[in-house]
């Protein structure tokens, strides 16, 4: 075998070994943790009855059992936080490929105004698959407490928390995404869908 052929063979082997080592390193590298805040002690969010945009009573966790569910508490007359958050949720949902095992839910903190019909029209502006929930004042308050969501005020002057909760397939609240972490939700979703 000539020297140039030996050199070429060694060069090919070296490149193949380098590519293999790189691929193995990438495979074994720990995946980054989700940007959302993980709850050390996940919380069950079952038994929360609300009304969806079709007027049907649903259990916020049980009726979506088996799917990962993103839950946001807001209201349709909100001038800034809610449309921004819903647009981020829409982008993350589309970027993830609109998975069948992912629900995006907005719960109204203004149930006096946000009827099922109003909620339906609002969430569908962002995506036809999104779910809008409302209910009585006490139903909404019970759900908000279960998700550690705060709100106060009435009408167009409601203030509320802006976090998005991630509920796993077993109805357990596992992660919370605040405004800053929401920027990474789209990148995190594929991993969350596998992990949860």
C-alpha positions as CSV (number, residue, x, y, z in Angstrom):
1,X,0.0,0.0,0.0
2,X,1.4,3.4,-0.9
3,X,2.1,6.1,1.7
4,X,-0.5,8.4,0.3
5,X,-3.2,5.6,0.5
6,X,-2.1,4.8,4.1
7,X,-2.3,8.5,5.0
8,X,-5.8,8.8,3.4
9,X,-7.0,5.7,5.3
10,X,-5.7,7.0,8.6
11,X,-7.2,10.4,7.9
12,X,-10.6,8.9,7.2
13,X,-10.4,6.7,10.4
14,X,-9.4,9.8,12.4
15,X,-12.4,11.9,11.1
16,X,-14.8,9.0,11.7
17,X,-13.5,8.6,15.2
18,X,-13.8,12.3,15.9
19,X,-17.4,12.4,14.6
20,X,-18.3,9.3,16.6
21,X,-16.8,10.8,19.8
22,X,-18.7,14.1,19.2
23,X,-22.0,12.3,18.7
24,X,-21.5,10.2,21.8
25,X,-20.6,13.3,23.8
26,X,-23.8,15.1,22.6
27,X,-25.9,12.0,23.4
28,X,-24.4,11.7,26.9
29,X,-24.5,15.4,27.7
30,X,-27.1,16.2,30.4
31,X,-30.1,18.0,28.9
32,X,-30.7,21.5,30.2
33,X,-33.4,21.8,32.9
34,X,-36.7,23.5,31.8
35,X,-36.7,27.2,32.3
36,X,-39.9,27.0,34.4
37,X,-39.8,26.6,38.2
38,X,-40.1,22.9,39.2
39,X,-42.3,22.3,42.2
40,X,-40.3,20.2,44.7
41,X,-43.7,18.7,45.9
42,X,-46.1,18.6,43.0
43,X,-49.7,19.4,43.8
44,X,-52.7,17.5,42.7
45,X,-55.2,19.8,41.0
46,X,-58.2,17.5,40.8
47,X,-61.9,18.2,41.7
48,X,-61.9,21.7,40.1
49,X,-65.2,22.1,38.2
50,X,-65.4,24.9,35.7
51,X,-67.4,25.5,32.5
52,X,-65.8,25.4,29.1
53,X,-66.5,27.6,26.1
54,X,-69.3,25.1,25.0
55,X,-71.1,25.5,28.3
56,X,-70.1,22.0,29.4
57,X,-69.0,21.4,33.0
58,X,-65.5,20.0,33.1
59,X,-63.0,19.0,35.8
60,X,-59.9,20.9,35.1
61,X,-57.6,17.9,35.7
62,X,-59.7,14.8,35.3
63,X,-61.2,15.7,31.9
64,X,-57.7,16.3,30.5
65,X,-56.2,13.3,32.2
66,X,-53.5,11.6,30.1
67,X,-52.4,14.9,28.5
68,X,-50.0,17.6,29.6
69,X,-52.0,20.8,30.2
70,X,-50.8,24.4,30.3
71,X,-53.0,26.6,32.5
72,X,-53.1,30.4,32.6
73,X,-55.5,32.6,34.7
74,X,-56.5,35.8,33.0
75,X,-59.4,37.7,31.5
76,X,-60.6,38.7,28.1
77,X,-60.7,42.5,28.8
78,X,-57.0,42.5,29.9
79,X,-55.1,45.1,27.9
80,X,-51.6,43.7,28.0
81,X,-50.6,40.7,30.1
82,X,-53.2,38.3,28.8
83,X,-52.9,38.9,25.1
84,X,-49.1,38.8,25.4
85,X,-49.2,35.5,27.3
86,X,-51.8,33.9,25.0
87,X,-49.7,34.9,22.0
88,X,-46.6,33.3,23.6
89,X,-48.7,30.1,24.3
90,X,-49.9,30.0,20.7
91,X,-46.3,30.3,19.4
92,X,-45.0,27.6,21.8
93,X,-47.9,25.3,20.8
94,X,-47.3,25.8,17.1
95,X,-43.6,25.5,17.4
96,X,-44.1,22.1,19.2
97,X,-46.1,20.9,16.3
98,X,-49.6,21.3,17.8
99,X,-49.3,18.0,19.8
100,X,-52.5,16.0,20.4
101,X,-51.4,15.3,24.0
102,X,-51.1,19.0,25.0
103,X,-53.9,21.2,26.1
104,X,-53.7,25.0,26.5
105,X,-56.3,26.4,28.9
106,X,-57.1,29.9,29.9
107,X,-59.3,30.3,33.1
108,X,-61.1,33.6,33.5
109,X,-60.7,35.6,36.7
110,X,-63.6,37.8,35.5
111,X,-66.5,35.3,35.4
112,X,-69.1,38.0,35.6
113,X,-68.1,39.2,32.1
114,X,-66.4,36.2,30.6
115,X,-69.2,33.9,29.8
116,X,-68.5,30.6,28.0
117,X,-69.3,32.3,24.6
118,X,-67.0,35.3,25.4
119,X,-64.2,32.9,26.5
120,X,-64.6,30.7,23.4
121,X,-64.3,33.7,21.0
122,X,-61.3,35.0,22.9
123,X,-59.2,31.8,23.0
124,X,-60.0,30.9,19.4
125,X,-58.5,34.1,18.3
126,X,-55.2,32.7,19.4
127,X,-55.7,29.0,18.3
128,X,-58.8,26.9,17.5
129,X,-57.5,24.1,19.8
130,X,-57.3,26.4,22.9
131,X,-59.7,25.9,25.8
132,X,-61.5,28.7,27.6
133,X,-62.9,28.1,31.1
134,X,-65.1,30.1,33.3
135,X,-67.5,29.4,36.1
136,X,-69.1,30.9,39.2
137,X,-67.0,33.3,41.3
138,X,-66.5,30.5,43.9
139,X,-65.5,27.9,41.3
140,X,-62.9,30.3,39.8
141,X,-61.6,31.3,43.3
142,X,-61.2,27.6,44.2
143,X,-59.3,26.8,41.0
144,X,-57.1,29.9,41.4
145,X,-56.1,28.9,45.0
146,X,-55.2,25.4,43.7
147,X,-52.9,26.9,41.2
148,X,-51.5,29.6,43.5
149,X,-52.9,32.2,41.1
150,X,-53.8,35.6,42.6
151,X,-56.2,38.2,41.4
152,X,-58.2,41.2,42.6
153,X,-60.4,43.9,41.3
154,X,-63.4,44.0,39.0
155,X,-64.1,44.8,35.4
156,X,-61.2,46.2,33.3
157,X,-59.3,47.0,36.5
158,X,-58.4,43.4,37.5
159,X,-54.8,42.7,38.5
160,X,-53.6,39.1,38.4
161,X,-50.6,36.9,38.4
162,X,-49.2,36.1,35.0
163,X,-47.7,32.6,35.5
164,X,-48.5,29.6,33.3
165,X,-48.8,26.3,35.2
166,X,-47.8,23.0,33.7
167,X,-49.9,20.0,34.8
168,X,-48.7,16.5,34.1
169,X,-50.6,13.6,32.7
170,X,-51.7,12.5,36.2
171,X,-53.2,15.9,37.2
172,X,-50.2,17.1,39.2
173,X,-49.0,20.7,39.0
174,X,-45.3,20.3,38.2
175,X,-43.9,23.5,36.8
176,X,-44.6,27.2,36.8
177,X,-43.5,29.5,34.0
178,X,-43.3,33.2,34.9
179,X,-43.0,36.0,32.3
180,X,-39.2,35.6,31.8
181,X,-39.4,31.8,31.7
182,X,-42.2,32.0,29.1
183,X,-39.6,32.9,26.5
184,X,-38.2,29.4,26.8
185,X,-41.5,27.5,27.0
186,X,-41.5,26.6,23.3
187,X,-38.0,25.1,23.5
188,X,-39.0,23.3,26.7
189,X,-42.2,21.8,25.5
190,X,-40.8,18.7,23.6
191,X,-38.9,17.7,26.7
192,X,-41.8,18.4,29.0
193,X,-44.1,16.2,26.9
194,X,-41.6,13.3,27.1
195,X,-40.9,13.8,30.8
196,X,-44.4,14.4,32.1
